[in-house]
Amino acid sequence: MKAQKKPPTWPDEIYDVFKQVNIRQVAYVPDAGHTRLINRCNADKSMKVISLTTEEEGVAMLAGTWLGGERGVLLLQSSGVGNCTNLLSIMHECRFPLLMIVTMRGEWGEFNPWQLSMGQGTPPVLQHSGVIVQRADRAEEVAEHVFAAAQLTFNTSRPVALLISQRVIGFKDWSK
């Protein structure tokens, strides 16, 4: 009999950081890598959790969130970063904070060749759009990185993206 694998704890640790830094609104496009975190946020009655049709809606929503006096976060996959590039200029030019937690694809163990282009292009696309890019490559460091990224964005009013490595998320094995 095969031993059951314990679920990762980093999504719960991110949720704890969200509570600590007073995140009140969570915008997301459904993503398997963020499922546990999204479910935790949905269960919290003090958070407004909004499912988006495209990632750029989240950028606009979080500009409004900030103008309305609250803090928010955008959860997305690397393949959705390209959808945000035009609206990222608003956050950069208006000096609005934007915290993005990006689950990476197109990296370690990727099976889907269509994920490679945006997975590999995510860091430079974000950087060229005026976003400060940070990266978590190990599960045990994710919460610390989320906290640091939140401090940076909300204290300096700059867009910050934390990229969570595909190695942390895990890869899908479709050969079975």
N, C-alpha and C positions, 0 to 999 in steps of 0.2 A: 504494500500500500504506500502510495506517495504521500509524503508529508505536505500538509497545506501550507502555502506560503502566507506569511503575515502581511497584511496590507501595509503600504508605506505610511510612515507617520508625518512626513513633511507636509502633506496637505492640511493636516490638523494643526501643525505648527504655524503654517501661514495664516490660517484662520485666527489663531491666538494672537499673532502679530497684528492682524487687521483690527482686532478688538483693542489691543494695546495702543495703536496709533489713531484710533477713532475713525476707522473707515465706516461710512454710513451708506454708501451706494456702490454696488458692484454691477458692472456692465460686462456681458460676455457673449460670445458666440459659442454654442455648444461644442465641447472638445473633450474627448475621452481623458486626456491628461489632466484636465481640471475638474473632472466629475465629482470627486470626493469633496474638494474645496467648495464647489458650487452648491452641492447638497448641504454642507455645513452652513453656508451663508444663507441659503433659502430657509433653513430651519430657524434662523435668528430673526425674531420679529423686529429687532431694532435696525435691521439692514433692509434697504430697498435693493432687490436683485432683479435686474432687467436683462432678459434674453434679447439679443439683437439679431437683425437679419444680415447686417454686414458690420465689420469692425469699425469703419469710419464713423458710424452712428455713435459708437461709444466715445470717440474723441470729442464729438460735439456735446454729447450728454454730460461728460465730465467737465467740460468748460462751464456748462450751466450749473453743475453741481458745486463747483468752486465759487462761482458768482453768487450762488444761493447760500453760501456759508458752510458747506459741508465738504467732507473729503470722500473721494471715491477711488476706484481702481478699475482698470480694464484688463480682463483676462482673455487671452487670445493665443492662437497657435501661430507659429512662424509663417505659415502659408497665408495668414491674414494680414501680416504687416504691410505688404504691398498695397492693400486696400486703403491704408491710413495715410499714405505719404502726403497727399494734398492737404488734408486737414491738420497734419502735424505742424504745419507752418503757423496756424493760429495759435497753438500752444506756445510755440517758440517766440513768435513776434509779440504776443500779448503777455508773455511771462506768466502763463498759467501753469501750475503744477499738473503733471500727468504721470501717474504711476501705472506702468504696464507690466504685467507678469506674463511672459511669453514662454509657452512650452515649445521646445524646438523639435523639428522634424528635419529629415534630410541629412542626418548625421549618423552616429553610431548605430549600426545594425539596420539601417533603413531598407525596407523592401520595395517601396513605391518610388520609381524613378521620377515621377512628377513632383515629388516633395523636395528633390535635390536643389533645384534652382533657387527657390525662395529660402530654403533652409540655409544654404550657403550664403545667400545674399542678404539675409536679415541684418546682421551687424552693420555692414557698410550702408545699407539703405537707411537704417535708423540714424546712424552717425551723420550721414549727409543731410538728413532731415532736421538736424539740430538736437537730437535726443542723446542723452548720456546713456551709454550702454554698460551694464554690468552683467556678470555671468556666474551662475552656480553650477558647478560640475559634480558636486557630491551631495547626496541627500542630507547628510548631517549639517551642511552649511546653508541650506536653503532659507531657513527661518532668519538666521543672522543677516543674510543678504537682503531679504525682504525688508527687515527693520531698517537696515542702512539705506536702502533705496527710498523707503518712505521718508526717512529723515531728510535725505538729500532733496527730494522733490518738493516736499511741503515746506522746508526751511528756505529753499533758494528759488522757489517758483520756476523750476525748470522741468521739462519732460525727462523722465528716467524710465528705462526699460531694463528689467531683470530677465535675462534669458536663462531658462532652466534646461539644462542639457538633456538631450534625448537619452543619455545614459542614465540619468536620474529617473526620467519618465518610464524608461524601458522601451523595448521595441516589440512589435508584433511579429510573431512567427507564423506565417500562413502556410508553412510546409506540412503541418500536421493535419 
